Amino acid sequence: MRKLAITVLVVVACSMSVLPITTAGAGADAGVRVVNFNILHGLFCAPETDGCQASDRVDLFAQQLEESKCPEIVGLQEVNIQIGKELDRIRKTVCDGEYKVVFGGKAQSSDTERVFTTLKVKSKKVLKLFGGFRTASRVVLSSPGVEVVLVVTHQDGDPETPSTTCRICKPPCKADLGVFDCQTDAAVDLTESVGGPKAFHVLMGDFNVDPTSARYQRIVAGGFIDSHLAAGNAECVEATGVNCTSGRDDKSVVALKDPAAKESQRIDFIFVKPPSACEPEFDTVDDSDGDGLGTGLFFPEPATDGPGGIVWVSDHTGVSADFTCE
């Protein structure tokens, strides 16, 4: 079994010393590496395509994890029964079977979250969001000297016609905001409500709103960093699909086999709120530290020779973050 190490450097304010933090993973100069991905449940695909070739798509995703040197944290959305079974199958072999599964078991809906991690699992909680269908799933993870409070969520987008205010919403939601604002505010509260002074708080998922939305703006105004922009990546360009994460057809396997099928909006994010004593540094998208994963889009180019002719795992493009404390 492969035994590799990853180092995160955390500055402790009182002593100004540097603590090495090691976890299973890639090279010694790497940081905490995170992948966020809406993996596509495939429910809208034609029945004869078996969930838009779910087995082939998950096999391709497993290959991508291996090529990325097995990131320590992988958070997924749209895990239904079929995708859950495929993930259970590949987990036993991908990355030498070292991933632990959080929020596993039989999926209770067409859209649940799941986390793969090589870190120690301290606690977990699933919160039902306003509307009764969406959820936010929190897991507290640790390795020697560091704690990560991770929340993975899939949320409803802002309606074209503004919704009525959420008069029946309870704190942390505000009655004078829209009903889907409550989903975002509750997920932020779930992220921030636990964790010590040295904890990294990470909120990620498919938010179905872009950076122009008030919901996005409240997240960053609250101290969360949009890792994509912090690493120097440009904003999504709708005309070309560059730096975009969503927009491909989610109902046809044809789009998932089309190398030219492009995205058109950026709605998938990894937000990071570091400890107060930490000045976070995000690796560049081209993986300048050589640990297998940079910060930006996760495999934004079509695969070649993918299983069953698949070139895209999902209608979404995943996002990744690799960060350290200076």
Phi and psi restraints in degrees (value plus and minus 20) as a CYANA .aco file:
   2 ARG   PHI     -88.2   -48.2
   2 ARG   PSI     113.7   153.7
   3 LYS   PHI    -140.7  -100.7
   3 LYS   PSI      83.3   123.3
   4 LEU   PHI    -141.1  -101.1
   4 LEU   PSI     142.9   182.9
   5 ALA   PHI    -148.5  -108.5
   5 ALA   PSI     131.1   171.1
   6 ILE   PHI    -152.8  -112.8
   6 ILE   PSI     119.9   159.9
   7 THR   PHI    -138.3   -98.3
   7 THR   PSI     109.9   149.9
   8 VAL   PHI    -135.0   -95.0
   8 VAL   PSI     107.3   147.3
   9 LEU   PHI    -117.4   -77.4
   9 LEU   PSI      99.3   139.3
  10 VAL   PHI    -136.9   -96.9
  10 VAL   PSI     105.7   145.7
  11 VAL   PHI    -107.8   -67.8
  11 VAL   PSI     105.5   145.5
  12 VAL   PHI    -113.7   -73.7
  12 VAL   PSI      99.5   139.5
  13 ALA   PHI     -81.4   -41.4
  13 ALA   PSI     -56.2   -16.2
  14 CYS   PHI     -90.9   -50.9
  14 CYS   PSI     -50.3   -10.3
  15 SER   PHI    -136.2   -96.2
  15 SER   PSI     -31.4     8.6
  16 MET   PHI      37.1    77.1
  16 MET   PSI       6.6    46.6
  17 SER   PHI    -111.9   -71.9
  17 SER   PSI     142.0   182.0
  18 VAL   PHI    -130.5   -90.5
  18 VAL   PSI     103.2   143.2
  19 LEU   PHI    -121.4   -81.4
  19 LEU   PSI     105.3   145.3
  20 PRO   PHI     -99.2   -59.2
  20 PRO   PSI     111.9   151.9
  21 ILE   PHI    -139.9   -99.9
  21 ILE   PSI      97.4   137.4
  22 THR   PHI    -130.9   -90.9
  22 THR   PSI     119.0   159.0
  23 THR   PHI    -160.0  -120.0
  23 THR   PSI     145.0   185.0
  24 ALA   PHI     -84.1   -44.1
  24 ALA   PSI     119.8   159.8
  25 GLY   PHI     140.6   180.6
  25 GLY   PSI    -149.1  -109.1
  26 ALA   PHI    -126.1   -86.1
  26 ALA   PSI    -166.9  -126.9
  27 GLY   PHI     -82.9   -42.9
  27 GLY   PSI     142.9   182.9
  28 ALA   PHI     -89.4   -49.4
  28 ALA   PSI     -36.0     4.0
  29 ASP   PHI    -116.6   -76.6
  29 ASP   PSI     -13.2    26.8
  30 ALA   PHI    -103.5   -63.5
  30 ALA   PSI     151.6   191.6
  31 GLY   PHI    -137.5   -97.5
  31 GLY   PSI    -182.9  -142.9
  32 VAL   PHI     -90.1   -50.1
  32 VAL   PSI     105.5   145.5
  33 ARG   PHI    -135.2   -95.2
  33 ARG   PSI     107.4   147.4
  34 VAL   PHI    -149.8  -109.8
  34 VAL   PSI     118.5   158.5
  35 VAL   PHI    -142.5  -102.5
  35 VAL   PSI     114.6   154.6
  36 ASN   PHI    -141.0  -101.0
  36 ASN   PSI     109.9   149.9
  37 PHE   PHI    -173.2  -133.2
  37 PHE   PSI     105.3   145.3
  38 ASN   PHI    -105.0   -65.0
  38 ASN   PSI      87.1   127.1
  39 ILE   PHI    -107.1   -67.1
  39 ILE   PSI     -23.9    16.1
  40 LEU   PHI      53.1    93.1
  40 LEU   PSI      91.0   131.0
  41 HIS   PHI     -90.0   -50.0
  41 HIS   PSI     -48.7    -8.7
  42 GLY   PHI      61.4   101.4
  42 GLY   PSI      -8.0    32.0
  43 LEU   PHI     -87.5   -47.5
  43 LEU   PSI     -45.5    -5.5
  44 PHE   PHI    -111.3   -71.3
  44 PHE   PSI     -19.5    20.5
  45 CYS   PHI     -98.6   -58.6
  45 CYS   PSI     136.2   176.2
  46 ALA   PHI     -78.6   -38.6
  46 ALA   PSI     117.9   157.9
  47 PRO   PHI     -73.9   -33.9
  47 PRO   PSI     -56.8   -16.8
  48 GLU   PHI     -89.7   -49.7
  48 GLU   PSI     -31.8     8.2
  49 THR   PHI    -110.5   -70.5
  49 THR   PSI     -21.7    18.3
  50 ASP   PHI      34.8    74.8
  50 ASP   PSI      38.2    78.2
  51 GLY   PHI      48.5    88.5
  51 GLY   PSI      19.6    59.6
  52 CYS   PHI      34.2    74.2
  52 CYS   PSI      32.1    72.1
  53 GLN   PHI      33.1    73.1
  53 GLN   PSI      35.6    75.6
  54 ALA   PHI     -74.8   -34.8
  54 ALA   PSI     -61.7   -21.7
  55 SER   PHI     -82.8   -42.8
  55 SER   PSI     -65.3   -25.3
  56 ASP   PHI     -84.8   -44.8
  56 ASP   PSI     -59.9   -19.9
  57 ARG   PHI     -84.7   -44.7
  57 ARG   PSI     -61.7   -21.7
  58 VAL   PHI     -89.2   -49.2
  58 VAL   PSI     -54.9   -14.9
  59 ASP   PHI     -82.1   -42.1
  59 ASP   PSI     -61.0   -21.0
  60 LEU   PHI     -84.8   -44.8
  60 LEU   PSI     -60.3   -20.3
  61 PHE   PHI     -81.7   -41.7
  61 PHE   PSI     -60.4   -20.4
  62 ALA   PHI     -81.1   -41.1
  62 ALA   PSI     -61.3   -21.3
  63 GLN   PHI     -80.3   -40.3
  63 GLN   PSI     -60.1   -20.1
  64 GLN   PHI     -87.6   -47.6
  64 GLN   PSI     -56.9   -16.9
  65 LEU   PHI     -83.5   -43.5
  65 LEU   PSI     -62.6   -22.6
  66 GLU   PHI     -82.7   -42.7
  66 GLU   PSI     -64.7   -24.7
  67 GLU   PHI     -83.8   -43.8
  67 GLU   PSI     -46.3    -6.3
  68 SER   PHI    -108.0   -68.0
  68 SER   PSI     -10.6    29.4
  69 LYS   PHI      40.0    80.0
  69 LYS   PSI      17.1    57.1
  70 CYS   PHI      40.0    80.0
  70 CYS   PSI      52.9    92.9
  71 PRO   PHI     -73.4   -33.4
  71 PRO   PSI     126.6   166.6
  72 GLU   PHI     -86.4   -46.4
  72 GLU   PSI     -48.6    -8.6
  73 ILE   PHI    -153.1  -113.1
  73 ILE   PSI     106.1   146.1
  74 VAL   PHI    -150.4  -110.4
  74 VAL   PSI      97.6   137.6
  75 GLY   PHI    -133.1   -93.1
  75 GLY   PSI     111.6   151.6
  76 LEU   PHI    -143.4  -103.4
  76 LEU   PSI     129.2   169.2
  77 GLN   PHI    -141.9  -101.9
  77 GLN   PSI     148.6   188.6
  78 GLU   PHI      40.2    80.2
  78 GLU   PSI      20.9    60.9
  79 VAL   PHI    -111.3   -71.3
  79 VAL   PSI      86.7   126.7
  80 ASN   PHI    -122.1   -82.1
  80 ASN   PSI    -189.2  -149.2
  81 ILE   PHI     -80.1   -40.1
  81 ILE   PSI     -67.2   -27.2
  82 GLN   PHI     -84.8   -44.8
  82 GLN   PSI     -68.6   -28.6
  83 ILE   PHI     -84.2   -44.2
  83 ILE   PSI     -56.8   -16.8
  84 GLY   PHI     -81.0   -41.0
  84 GLY   PSI     -61.4   -21.4
  85 LYS   PHI     -85.3   -45.3
  85 LYS   PSI     -60.2   -20.2
  86 GLU   PHI     -86.2   -46.2
  86 GLU   PSI     -58.8   -18.8
  87 LEU   PHI     -86.0   -46.0
  87 LEU   PSI     -59.0   -19.0
  88 ASP   PHI     -81.0   -41.0
  88 ASP   PSI     -57.4   -17.4
  89 ARG   PHI     -85.4   -45.4
  89 ARG   PSI     -68.8   -28.8
  90 ILE   PHI     -96.6   -56.6
  90 ILE   PSI     -44.4    -4.4
  91 ARG   PHI     -80.0   -40.0
  91 ARG   PSI     -50.7   -10.7
  92 LYS   PHI     -88.3   -48.3
  92 LYS   PSI     -40.0     0.0
  93 THR   PHI    -140.7  -100.7
  93 THR   PSI     -50.5   -10.5
  94 VAL   PHI     -84.4   -44.4
  94 VAL   PSI     116.7   156.7
  95 CYS   PHI      33.8    73.8
  95 CYS   PSI      23.0    63.0
  96 ASP   PHI      37.9    77.9
  96 ASP   PSI       3.8    43.8
  97 GLY   PHI      49.9    89.9
  97 GLY   PSI       1.1    41.1
  98 GLU   PHI    -103.3   -63.3
  98 GLU   PSI     -30.8     9.2
  99 TYR   PHI     -94.8   -54.8
  99 TYR   PSI     115.1   155.1
 100 LYS   PHI    -111.1   -71.1
 100 LYS   PSI     129.4   169.4
 101 VAL   PHI    -128.0   -88.0
 101 VAL   PSI     108.5   148.5
 102 VAL   PHI    -134.7   -94.7
 102 VAL   PSI     119.3   159.3
 103 PHE   PHI      45.7    85.7
 103 PHE   PSI      17.3    57.3
 104 GLY   PHI    -103.1   -63.1
 104 GLY   PSI    -175.6  -135.6
 105 GLY   PHI      61.5   101.5
 105 GLY   PSI    -195.1  -155.1
 106 LYS   PHI     -90.0   -50.0
 106 LYS   PSI     105.9   145.9
 107 ALA   PHI     -84.4   -44.4
 107 ALA   PSI     114.3   154.3
 108 GLN   PHI    -111.5   -71.5
 108 GLN   PSI     -26.3    13.7
 109 SER   PHI    -171.7  -131.7
 109 SER   PSI    -196.4  -156.4
 110 SER   PHI    -100.2   -60.2
 110 SER   PSI     -23.9    16.1
 111 ASP   PHI    -166.8  -126.8
 111 ASP   PSI      61.2   101.2
 112 THR   PHI    -135.9   -95.9
 112 THR   PSI     144.0   184.0
 113 GLU   PHI    -115.8   -75.8
 113 GLU   PSI     135.1   175.1
 114 ARG   PHI    -166.4  -126.4
 114 ARG   PSI     126.2   166.2
 115 VAL   PHI    -146.1  -106.1
 115 VAL   PSI     111.4   151.4
 116 PHE   PHI    -123.4   -83.4
 116 PHE   PSI     115.6   155.6
 117 THR   PHI    -173.0  -133.0
 117 THR   PSI     129.7   169.7
 118 THR   PHI    -119.1   -79.1
 118 THR   PSI     -21.8    18.2
 119 LEU   PHI    -108.3   -68.3
 119 LEU   PSI     146.5   186.5
 120 LYS   PHI     -92.7   -52.7
 120 LYS   PSI     113.9   153.9
 121 VAL   PHI    -114.3   -74.3
 121 VAL   PSI      98.7   138.7
 122 LYS   PHI    -116.2   -76.2
 122 LYS   PSI     -59.9   -19.9
 123 SER   PHI    -181.5  -141.5
 123 SER   PSI     144.9   184.9
 124 LYS   PHI    -171.2  -131.2
 124 LYS   PSI     134.7   174.7
 125 LYS   PHI    -177.6  -137.6
 125 LYS   PSI     120.5   160.5
 126 VAL   PHI    -136.2   -96.2
 126 VAL   PSI     107.8   147.8
 127 LEU   PHI    -131.9   -91.9
 127 LEU   PSI     106.3   146.3
 128 LYS   PHI     -98.0   -58.0
 128 LYS   PSI     111.0   151.0
 129 LEU   PHI    -113.1   -73.1
 129 LEU   PSI     146.5   186.5
 130 PHE   PHI     -74.1   -34.1
 130 PHE   PSI     111.9   151.9
 131 GLY   PHI      89.1   129.1
 131 GLY   PSI     -40.8    -0.8
 132 GLY   PHI      63.4   103.4
 132 GLY   PSI     -24.9    15.1
 133 PHE   PHI    -127.8   -87.8
 133 PHE   PSI     -64.6   -24.6
 134 ARG   PHI     -98.2   -58.2
 134 ARG   PSI     134.7   174.7
 135 THR   PHI    -157.2  -117.2
 135 THR   PSI     144.8   184.8
 136 ALA   PHI    -149.4  -109.4
 136 ALA   PSI     108.2   148.2
 137 SER   PHI    -135.5   -95.5
 137 SER   PSI     102.8   142.8
 138 ARG   PHI    -131.1   -91.1
 138 ARG   PSI     115.3   155.3
 139 VAL   PHI    -154.4  -114.4
 139 VAL   PSI     115.9   155.9
 140 VAL   PHI    -119.6   -79.6
 140 VAL   PSI     102.7   142.7
 141 LEU   PHI    -138.8   -98.8
 141 LEU   PSI     132.5   172.5
 142 SER   PHI    -169.5  -129.5
 142 SER   PSI     134.5   174.5
 143 SER   PHI    -160.9  -120.9
 143 SER   PSI     149.9   189.9
 144 PRO   PHI     -73.0   -33.0
 144 PRO   PSI      94.9   134.9
 145 GLY   PHI      71.5   111.5
 145 GLY   PSI     -23.6    16.4
 146 VAL   PHI    -163.9  -123.9
 146 VAL   PSI     128.7   168.7
 147 GLU   PHI    -151.1  -111.1
 147 GLU   PSI     117.8   157.8
 148 VAL   PHI    -142.6  -102.6
 148 VAL   PSI     100.1   140.1
 149 VAL   PHI    -116.6   -76.6
 149 VAL   PSI      90.9   130.9
 150 LEU   PHI    -132.2   -92.2
 150 LEU   PSI     110.1   150.1
 151 VAL   PHI    -142.5  -102.5
 151 VAL   PSI     106.6   146.6
 152 VAL   PHI    -132.5   -92.5
 152 VAL   PSI     113.1   153.1
 153 THR   PHI    -168.3  -128.3
 153 THR   PSI     136.4   176.4
 154 HIS   PHI    -148.6  -108.6
 154 HIS   PSI     105.0   145.0
 155 GLN   PHI    -145.0  -105.0
 155 GLN   PSI     142.1   182.1
 156 ASP   PHI     -97.5   -57.5
 156 ASP   PSI     126.4   166.4
 157 GLY   PHI    -102.4   -62.4
 157 GLY   PSI     146.1   186.1
 158 ASP   PHI     -85.7   -45.7
 158 ASP   PSI     113.1   153.1
 159 PRO   PHI     -89.6   -49.6
 159 PRO   PSI     133.5   173.5
 160 GLU   PHI     -81.7   -41.7
 160 GLU   PSI     -59.2   -19.2
 161 THR   PHI    -117.6   -77.6
 161 THR   PSI     100.3   140.3
 162 PRO   PHI     -71.5   -31.5
 162 PRO   PSI     115.1   155.1
 163 SER   PHI     -99.6   -59.6
 163 SER   PSI     145.6   185.6
 164 THR   PHI     -87.9   -47.9
 164 THR   PSI     138.4   178.4
 165 THR   PHI     -88.6   -48.6
 165 THR   PSI     136.5   176.5
 166 CYS   PHI    -108.0   -68.0
 166 CYS   PSI      52.8    92.8
 167 ARG   PHI     -86.2   -46.2
 167 ARG   PSI     -45.6    -5.6
 168 ILE   PHI    -116.0   -76.0
 168 ILE   PSI     -18.4    21.6
 169 CYS   PHI     -90.5   -50.5
 169 CYS   PSI     125.2   165.2
 170 LYS   PHI    -128.4   -88.4
 170 LYS   PSI     137.1   177.1
 171 PRO   PHI     -73.1   -33.1
 171 PRO   PSI     123.6   163.6
 172 PRO   PHI    -101.3   -61.3
 172 PRO   PSI     -18.7    21.3
 173 CYS   PHI     -94.1   -54.1
 173 CYS   PSI     132.6   172.6
 174 LYS   PHI    -129.8   -89.8
 174 LYS   PSI     115.2   155.2
 175 ALA   PHI     -86.5   -46.5
 175 ALA   PSI     -42.4    -2.4
 176 ASP   PHI    -110.5   -70.5
 176 ASP   PSI     -16.6    23.4
 177 LEU   PHI    -123.9   -83.9
 177 LEU   PSI     151.1   191.1
 178 GLY   PHI     -90.4   -50.4
 178 GLY   PSI     144.6   184.6
 179 VAL   PHI     -85.7   -45.7
 179 VAL   PSI     -52.6   -12.6
 180 PHE   PHI    -104.2   -64.2
 180 PHE   PSI     -36.2     3.8
 181 ASP   PHI     -78.1   -38.1
 181 ASP   PSI     -53.3   -13.3
 182 CYS   PHI     -82.4   -42.4
 182 CYS   PSI     -54.5   -14.5
 183 GLN   PHI     -81.9   -41.9
 183 GLN   PSI     -65.2   -25.2
 184 THR   PHI     -88.6   -48.6
 184 THR   PSI     -65.5   -25.5
 185 ASP   PHI     -85.0   -45.0
 185 ASP   PSI     -56.3   -16.3
 186 ALA   PHI     -88.3   -48.3
 186 ALA   PSI     -57.5   -17.5
 187 ALA   PHI     -86.9   -46.9
 187 ALA   PSI     -59.8   -19.8
 188 VAL   PHI     -81.3   -41.3
 188 VAL   PSI     -66.0   -26.0
 189 ASP   PHI     -82.2   -42.2
 189 ASP   PSI     -60.0   -20.0
 190 LEU   PHI     -81.5   -41.5
 190 LEU   PSI     -57.3   -17.3
 191 THR   PHI     -89.7   -49.7
 191 THR   PSI     -62.4   -22.4
 192 GLU   PHI    -106.2   -66.2
 192 GLU   PSI     -32.4     7.6
 193 SER   PHI     -98.6   -58.6
 193 SER   PSI     -28.0    12.0
 194 VAL   PHI    -154.3  -114.3
 194 VAL   PSI     148.4   188.4
 195 GLY   PHI      87.0   127.0
 195 GLY   PSI     118.9   158.9
 196 GLY   PHI    -102.6   -62.6
 196 GLY   PSI    -195.5  -155.5
 197 PRO   PHI     -86.7   -46.7
 197 PRO   PSI     -37.3     2.7
 198 LYS   PHI    -119.6   -79.6
 198 LYS   PSI     -14.7    25.3
 199 ALA   PHI    -100.7   -60.7
 199 ALA   PSI     119.4   159.4
 200 PHE   PHI    -104.9   -64.9
 200 PHE   PSI     111.4   151.4
 201 HIS   PHI    -126.0   -86.0
 201 HIS   PSI     101.5   141.5
 202 VAL   PHI    -142.7  -102.7
 202 VAL   PSI     101.1   141.1
 203 LEU   PHI    -136.4   -96.4
 203 LEU   PSI     103.5   143.5
 204 MET   PHI    -169.8  -129.8
 204 MET   PSI     142.7   182.7
 205 GLY   PHI     130.6   170.6
 205 GLY   PSI    -186.0  -146.0
 206 ASP   PHI    -120.2   -80.2
 206 ASP   PSI      86.9   126.9
 207 PHE   PHI    -112.5   -72.5
 207 PHE   PSI     -31.7     8.3
 208 ASN   PHI      38.1    78.1
 208 ASN   PSI       0.6    40.6
 209 VAL   PHI    -155.2  -115.2
 209 VAL   PSI     132.8   172.8
 210 ASP   PHI    -119.1   -79.1
 210 ASP   PSI     157.8   197.8
 211 PRO   PHI     -84.4   -44.4
 211 PRO   PSI     -29.0    11.0
 212 THR   PHI    -102.4   -62.4
 212 THR   PSI     -30.6     9.4
 213 SER   PHI     -95.9   -55.9
 213 SER   PSI     132.6   172.6
 214 ALA   PHI     -84.4   -44.4
 214 ALA   PSI     -50.5   -10.5
 215 ARG   PHI     -86.0   -46.0
 215 ARG   PSI     -65.7   -25.7
 216 TYR   PHI     -79.9   -39.9
 216 TYR   PSI     -65.7   -25.7
 217 GLN   PHI     -82.9   -42.9
 217 GLN   PSI     -54.6   -14.6
 218 ARG   PHI     -87.5   -47.5
 218 ARG   PSI     -56.1   -16.1
 219 ILE   PHI     -82.9   -42.9
 219 ILE   PSI     -69.6   -29.6
 220 VAL   PHI     -92.2   -52.2
 220 VAL   PSI     -50.8   -10.8
 221 ALA   PHI     -86.5   -46.5
 221 ALA   PSI     -43.7    -3.7
 222 GLY   PHI    -105.3   -65.3
 222 GLY   PSI     -12.6    27.4
 223 GLY   PHI      82.6   122.6
 223 GLY   PSI     -19.6    20.4
 224 PHE   PHI    -103.0   -63.0
 224 PHE   PSI     120.6   160.6
 225 ILE   PHI    -121.8   -81.8
 225 ILE   PSI     109.2   149.2
 226 ASP   PHI     -95.6   -55.6
 226 ASP   PSI      84.8   124.8
 227 SER   PHI     -80.5   -40.5
 227 SER   PSI     -54.5   -14.5
 228 HIS   PHI     -78.5   -38.5
 228 HIS   PSI     -68.3   -28.3
 229 LEU   PHI     -94.7   -54.7
 229 LEU   PSI     -56.3   -16.3
 230 ALA   PHI     -82.8   -42.8
 230 ALA   PSI     -46.5    -6.5
 231 ALA   PHI    -105.1   -65.1
 231 ALA   PSI     -16.7    23.3
 232 GLY   PHI      71.5   111.5
 232 GLY   PSI     -10.5    29.5
 233 ASN   PHI     -98.2   -58.2
 233 ASN   PSI     128.7   168.7
 234 ALA   PHI     -99.7   -59.7
 234 ALA   PSI     145.5   185.5
 235 GLU   PHI     -92.9   -52.9
 235 GLU   PSI     140.6   180.6
 236 CYS   PHI     -78.4   -38.4
 236 CYS   PSI     117.3   157.3
 237 VAL   PHI    -131.8   -91.8
 237 VAL   PSI      86.6   126.6
 238 GLU   PHI     -78.2   -38.2
 238 GLU   PSI     -59.0   -19.0
 239 ALA   PHI     -85.0   -45.0
 239 ALA   PSI     -53.3   -13.3
 240 THR   PHI    -127.4   -87.4
 240 THR   PSI     -40.0     0.0
 241 GLY   PHI      64.5   104.5
 241 GLY   PSI     -21.7    18.3
 242 VAL   PHI     -86.4   -46.4
 242 VAL   PSI     110.6   150.6
 243 ASN   PHI      45.3    85.3
 243 ASN   PSI       0.2    40.2
 244 CYS   PHI    -120.8   -80.8
 244 CYS   PSI     135.7   175.7
 245 THR   PHI    -141.5  -101.5
 245 THR   PSI     -27.0    13.0
 246 SER   PHI    -169.5  -129.5
 246 SER   PSI     134.4   174.4
 247 GLY   PHI     122.1   162.1
 247 GLY   PSI     -38.3     1.7
 248 ARG   PHI     -90.3   -50.3
 248 ARG   PSI     137.1   177.1
 249 ASP   PHI     -82.0   -42.0
 249 ASP   PSI     107.3   147.3
 250 ASP   PHI    -120.8   -80.8
 250 ASP   PSI      -8.5    31.5
 251 LYS   PHI    -136.2   -96.2
 251 LYS   PSI     -23.9    16.1
 252 SER   PHI    -158.2  -118.2
 252 SER   PSI     114.1   154.1
 253 VAL   PHI     -90.6   -50.6
 253 VAL   PSI     -37.1     2.9
 254 VAL   PHI     -78.7   -38.7
 254 VAL   PSI     -64.3   -24.3
 255 ALA   PHI     -84.2   -44.2
 255 ALA   PSI     -52.9   -12.9
 256 LEU   PHI     -97.3   -57.3
 256 LEU   PSI     -28.1    11.9
 257 LYS   PHI    -130.1   -90.1
 257 LYS   PSI     -14.6    25.4
 258 ASP   PHI    -122.8   -82.8
 258 ASP   PSI      88.6   128.6
 259 PRO   PHI     -80.0   -40.0
 259 PRO   PSI     -41.8    -1.8
 260 ALA   PHI    -109.5   -69.5
 260 ALA   PSI     -26.5    13.5
 261 ALA   PHI     -86.9   -46.9
 261 ALA   PSI     101.8   141.8
 262 LYS   PHI    -135.3   -95.3
 262 LYS   PSI     141.7   181.7
 263 GLU   PHI    -107.9   -67.9
 263 GLU   PSI     151.1   191.1
 264 SER   PHI    -163.2  -123.2
 264 SER   PSI     -23.5    16.5
 265 GLN   PHI    -171.0  -131.0
 265 GLN   PSI     137.9   177.9
 266 ARG   PHI    -131.6   -91.6
 266 ARG   PSI      85.8   125.8
 267 ILE   PHI    -149.3  -109.3
 267 ILE   PSI     -18.8    21.2
 268 ASP   PHI    -129.7   -89.7
 268 ASP   PSI     108.1   148.1
 269 PHE   PHI    -157.3  -117.3
 269 PHE   PSI     133.4   173.4
 270 ILE   PHI    -140.1  -100.1
 270 ILE   PSI      87.4   127.4
 271 PHE   PHI    -116.8   -76.8
 271 PHE   PSI     114.5   154.5
 272 VAL   PHI    -144.1  -104.1
 272 VAL   PSI     108.0   148.0
 273 LYS   PHI    -136.3   -96.3
 273 LYS   PSI      84.3   124.3
 274 PRO   PHI     -99.9   -59.9
 274 PRO   PSI     146.5   186.5
 275 PRO   PHI     -80.3   -40.3
 275 PRO   PSI     137.0   177.0
 276 SER   PHI     -82.1   -42.1
 276 SER   PSI     -49.0    -9.0
 277 ALA   PHI    -106.8   -66.8
 277 ALA   PSI     -13.3    26.7
 278 CYS   PHI    -129.9   -89.9
 278 CYS   PSI     112.9   152.9
 279 GLU   PHI    -125.1   -85.1
 279 GLU   PSI      79.1   119.1
 280 PRO   PHI     -89.5   -49.5
 280 PRO   PSI     124.2   164.2
 281 GLU   PHI    -144.7  -104.7
 281 GLU   PSI     106.0   146.0
 282 PHE   PHI    -123.9   -83.9
 282 PHE   PSI     108.2   148.2
 283 ASP   PHI     -83.0   -43.0
 283 ASP   PSI     131.0   171.0
 284 THR   PHI     -93.1   -53.1
 284 THR   PSI     143.8   183.8
 285 VAL   PHI     -83.5   -43.5
 285 VAL   PSI     -46.0    -6.0
 286 ASP   PHI    -108.1   -68.1
 286 ASP   PSI      -5.1    34.9
 287 ASP   PHI      39.1    79.1
 287 ASP   PSI      41.2    81.2
 288 SER   PHI     -86.9   -46.9
 288 SER   PSI     -42.5    -2.5
 289 ASP   PHI    -111.3   -71.3
 289 ASP   PSI     -22.1    17.9
 290 GLY   PHI      50.1    90.1
 290 GLY   PSI       4.7    44.7
 291 ASP   PHI    -115.9   -75.9
 291 ASP   PSI     -11.4    28.6
 292 GLY   PHI      83.4   123.4
 292 GLY   PSI     -33.3     6.7
 293 LEU   PHI    -168.5  -128.5
 293 LEU   PSI     113.0   153.0
 294 GLY   PHI    -127.1   -87.1
 294 GLY   PSI    -189.5  -149.5
 295 THR   PHI    -129.9   -89.9
 295 THR   PSI      99.1   139.1
 296 GLY   PHI     134.5   174.5
 296 GLY   PSI    -160.2  -120.2
 297 LEU   PHI    -102.0   -62.0
 297 LEU   PSI     126.1   166.1
 298 PHE   PHI    -119.8   -79.8
 298 PHE   PSI      88.6   128.6
 299 PHE   PHI      32.3    72.3
 299 PHE   PSI      44.9    84.9
 300 PRO   PHI     -98.9   -58.9
 300 PRO   PSI     -27.0    13.0
 301 GLU   PHI    -119.8   -79.8
 301 GLU   PSI     127.0   167.0
 302 PRO   PHI     -83.6   -43.6
 302 PRO   PSI     124.4   164.4
 303 ALA   PHI     -92.9   -52.9
 303 ALA   PSI     133.6   173.6
 304 THR   PHI    -130.9   -90.9
 304 THR   PSI     117.5   157.5
 305 ASP   PHI      37.6    77.6
 305 ASP   PSI      18.3    58.3
 306 GLY   PHI     -88.8   -48.8
 306 GLY   PSI     136.1   176.1
 307 PRO   PHI     -75.7   -35.7
 307 PRO   PSI     109.9   149.9
 308 GLY   PHI      42.6    82.6
 308 GLY   PSI       1.9    41.9
 309 GLY   PHI      60.7   100.7
 309 GLY   PSI     -15.1    24.9
 310 ILE   PHI     -91.4   -51.4
 310 ILE   PSI     113.4   153.4
 311 VAL   PHI    -134.1   -94.1
 311 VAL   PSI     -40.6    -0.6
 312 TRP   PHI    -143.9  -103.9
 312 TRP   PSI     111.8   151.8
 313 VAL   PHI     -86.2   -46.2
 313 VAL   PSI     -53.9   -13.9
 314 SER   PHI    -168.9  -128.9
 314 SER   PSI     150.6   190.6
 315 ASP   PHI     -90.8   -50.8
 315 ASP   PSI     -38.2     1.8
 316 HIS   PHI    -117.1   -77.1
 316 HIS   PSI     137.4   177.4
 317 THR   PHI    -125.4   -85.4
 317 THR   PSI     109.5   149.5
 318 GLY   PHI     -89.8   -49.8
 318 GLY   PSI     145.9   185.9
 319 VAL   PHI    -145.8  -105.8
 319 VAL   PSI     134.4   174.4
 320 SER   PHI    -156.9  -116.9
 320 SER   PSI     139.2   179.2
 321 ALA   PHI    -165.6  -125.6
 321 ALA   PSI     117.9   157.9
 322 ASP   PHI    -150.9  -110.9
 322 ASP   PSI      91.2   131.2
 323 PHE   PHI    -155.3  -115.3
 323 PHE   PSI     132.4   172.4
 324 THR   PHI    -151.1  -111.1
 324 THR   PSI     148.7   188.7
 325 CYS   PHI    -126.4   -86.4
 325 CYS   PSI     110.5   150.5
